[in-house]
Amino acid sequence: MNKKLKYVAAAIVVFTAAVYVNNTNHLAAHRDGKPVLLAHRGIAQRFDERDLKDDTCTAARMLPPIHQYLENTIDSIRASFAAGADIVELDVHPTTDGEFAVFHDWTLDCRTDGQGITREHSMAYLKKLDIGHGYTADDGKTFPFRGKAIGLMPTLGEVLETFPQARLLINVKSRDPSEGEKLAAVLSKLPAERRARIMVYGGDEPVEAVRTRMPDVRTISRAAIKSCLLGYIGYGWSGAIPRACHNAMVMVPINVAPWLWGWPDRFLNRMKAANSEVFVLGPYQGGGFSSGIDTSEEFARLPQNYSSGIWTNEIEAIAPLARK
């Protein structure tokens, strides 16, 4: 081997060693503590998750109910915190009378006795609806919540007033930038210490509007999380953090996590230094459905003594495991 090749080989060895030292988890500080539990939609009625599409009416494929709670209600949020949630996720839509309705679906036809696009109605109208009208676990033979949930669709203002100290994740359902402007206007009226306990995610355009208007609020959108994770996988070995990962809620599918440089502790420390908070989701399998860490088997895939965020649809099942 001539001298030139020796220098090249030596440089490769030095570079490889530097990358290893810069990214090995074995040399990273571990943060003690319990995981931060995020309850997606609060305590909700579960449904058959097979072959879901964007327009699937999940209320019509509900599993047999084991509790009385309906997602995105005051009672559901309260029960989620009581069950061990640190953060509750909720969905919002602007209304024609200037409110934000807390409700998941783009349209009313699936869950309620109303019709049409949610955001094209007033909050006064939405308050008259039965949000348990469409739930059935036996193909329409029975409707166990029909008539029991009239008037239970809350406003965002009611949620903020009822839970003044709670951590919340607000999901903006549209791609309308004006919705982000309206939400930013609501958040701007809150004290800074209250805004620090709120995160926002959803459509790229409204989330970017919130991010621009309210830089102290952690945000993430689908485009941003893709840019964050792919950028980090591409050049995170250098210690550089993609811009999209800064001041963000970083969602990491459990099957993507092993590809992240320095996973778990060095990665988590880097995100903390970027003022971001990490939440592990269930495995990503394509599509838009938010899979969570919902079973003991999925929970067991987390790193030992993991102490960052966990996204779950089953807070009642996961909280006891996380608190052991």
N, C-alpha and C positions, 0 to 999 in steps of 0.2 A: 504494500500500500504506500503510495507516494505521500509527501507531506500535505499536499492540498486535500487529498481524501481524508487524511487523518484529522485535519482541522475541521473539515465538514462533519465528520463523524463525532468529533469532540463537541462541536457546536450543537449538534442534534441531541447529544446526551445531556448537555447543560440545559438546553431549552426544555427538554422533556422533564428533567428534574425540577426546573423552576416552575413549570406548569403543575407538576404534582404537588410540590410544596405549597403553591399558591391556592390549590383547590382541594387538597385532601381534607376530608372531614375529621381525620384523626387528630389534626392539629388545631381544630376550631374549638372555640369556647362554647360550651353547652349551656343554654339557659334553662334553669330549673322552673318548675311550675306546672300547673295543670293546663290542658288544652283549652282554647277559647272556642266555645260551642255556638254555632250559628244555626238557628232553627229556620229552615226554608219554609215560608208561608205560615210559620207558627205551627201549632198542632193542627193537623189537617186530616180529612178523610183520605185514606190511601186508595189507589186505583190500580188496575191492571196496566203495567207499563210496557207491555209488548206492542211493537209496531205502532208506536205513537207518531202522529203527524201534527203539524202546527194547528190544524183545525179539529183535532180529535176532541170530542166532548168527554172529558175525563169523569165528570159527574155521572154520566150514563154508564160508566164501567167501574163504579165504585166497588171496592171490596166490602164484605159484610162489616158494618160499623162496630167498633169496640169502644168508642167514646162518643160524646155528644158534640164535640167541637167542629166548627166549620172554619176553614182557613180565612185569614185576613179579617178577623173580627176582634173586637176588644177582648172578649172572653178567651179566644184562642191565644192571643198574644200574652195575656196575663197567665194563662195556664202553661205556656211555653217557658216563661221566666221561672215559674214555680217548679217546673220539671227539671230545671238546671241550665236553661239556655242563658248565654251571656249576651247574645245578639239575636234579634228576630228580624227576618226579611219580610217585607210587605210590598205589594204592587200598587201602583197609583195610575190614575187617569185624570186629566183635567176635565172639568165639567163646564157647561155653558153658562153657569152662574158664578164662575170664578173660584170654585173649590177644587180640591183634589179628592176624588173618590178612591178609597182603598178597596180594590177589587182586582182579581187576576185577569179575567178574560177580556179580549178585545170587544166581544159582543156579549149581550145579555141572554141570548136564547138558550144557552146550555144549562146554566145553573139557576136562573131566575124565572119568574113569571113575566118578565119584560121582554122586549124585542129591540133589535137594532144595535148600533155601535155605541159602546158605553160612553165615549167622550162626546157624543152628540146629544146627550141628555143633561138636564139640570140635576143638581144634587137633591133638590126638592123632589123630583120624580124618582130618583134612585132610592131615596129613603122610604118610599112606599112599597118597594119590591120585597118579595120573599126570596132571599138568596139561597134557601135550601130547597126550592121548588123542584129542581131537576135531578136531585141525587137519587140514584136507584142502584141496588146491588143484584137485582134479579130481572133484568131486561124489562123494567117498567111495570112489573106486577105490583110492587109496593114502592112507596116514596117516604122513607122514614123521617125525613126532615121537613116535608112539605107542610107549610102553614106555621112552622115553629121559628122561622127566622125572618119574619117581616120587620123591616126597619133596622136590621142589624148591619147594613153596610156602613162603615164609619167613614168620616172624613179624615184626611191627614192631620188636620188641626185637632180633631178629637183624640187621635192617637198620641200626638205630641203633648197634649194637655194631660191625658190620663197617665202617661209614662214619662214624666218630665226629666228623669235622670237616666232613662234606659238607653242602651245602645241599639240603634236601628240601622238596617240596610234597606234603602228605598230603590225599588226597581221601576225604572221608567220604561213603559212598554212600547213607545212609538219611535219613529225616526224623525220626529218633528222638532227642530231646534227651538221653536217658540215654547215648547213644553219645558225644555231645560231652562229657558229664561224665566218662565213662571215659577218653576220650582226654586231656582236660585233666589227669586224675590222673596219667597216664603222663608227660605233658610237664612237670608240676610237679616231678617228681623229677630233671629234667635241670638242669644249671647254666644260669644266665641267658644266658651267652655261647653255649651250645648252642641254647637256644630261639630266640635271635635269628637262627639259620640255618635255622629251620623255619617254613613257612607252612601254613595249613590252609584248604581250601575244600570246598564241597559243599552238602548240604541246609541250609535256612535254620535249622531248630531246633537241630541239633547244632553248627553253626558259631557260632550266637549263644551257646550254652553255653560253647564254648571262648573266644569273645571276652570273655565276662563273667568267666570264671574266670582266664583267662590274657591280660590286656590287653597284654602285651609281645609276643605272637605275632600276626603279620600274618594276617588272615583275609579271606575273601570268600565270599559265597553268591550264589545266583542273584538273590534279591530285592535283596541289597545292591548288586550290580554294576549292576542296572537302576536302582536309586535313585541310585547314584553318577553314572552316565553321563547319565541323563535330567535329573537335577538340575543337573549341570554345564552341559549344553547349554542348559538353561532360564535359568540366572542366573549361570553362571560368568563371563560378561562383566564382572561387577562385581568379580571377584577373590575372591568368597566360594566356599569349598569345601564341598560337601555333607558332612554328618556321615558318611555311608556311605563317603566317599572317604578318611577319616582312618585311619591305621594299618592299611592294607589292601593287598591284592594287587589291583591294578586291571587288569582284563582288557579290552582294547580291540580289537574286530574291525577289520581294516585298512580296511574300507569305512565304518566309523563314525568313524574317526579324523579325517578332514577336517572333521567337524561340531563338533569340540571347540575351544573358544575357545583361541587361542594355540598350536594344534598346529604343530610338535611341541614346541619348546624351552620356550615359556612354560608350556604345559600340564605338561610333565615337571618343570619347576622348581617349579610349584605343588604337584604331587603329592609331590615330595621334601620340600617344606616341611611337608606334612601327614604325614610319615613313612610314605609309601606308595611302592610300587614298581610300575611300569607294565610290562605284557607285552602285546605286539601278537599277536593271533591271526589266522587266516585269515578270509576274508569271512564275515560272519554271513548265513545264508540261511534262518533259522527252524529250529525243532527243537532237540534237545538235544545233537547230536553236536559234539564239540570239534574244529573245523577248525583246522589250524595253518598256519604259514608253512613250506610243505613243498617248494616248487619254486623254481628260480632266478627264474621270472617273478613269483612272489609276493614273493620277497625284494627284487626290483627296485622294488616298490611302496613300500618303506620310504623314509623321508626320507634324503637324503644325509647320511652320517656319523652315522646314528642310533646311539645308544649306550645305549639302555635295554633292556628285556627283549623276547625273542622266544620265543614258544611254538611248538614244532615237533614233528611226528611223525616227522621225518626228520633226526635230528641228524647222521647221516653225510653227508648232502647239504648241509645248511645251515652246519655248522661251518666248512668250508673257505671258503665265501663270506663269512662273518662275520669271519674272521680275516685276510682280505686287507688 
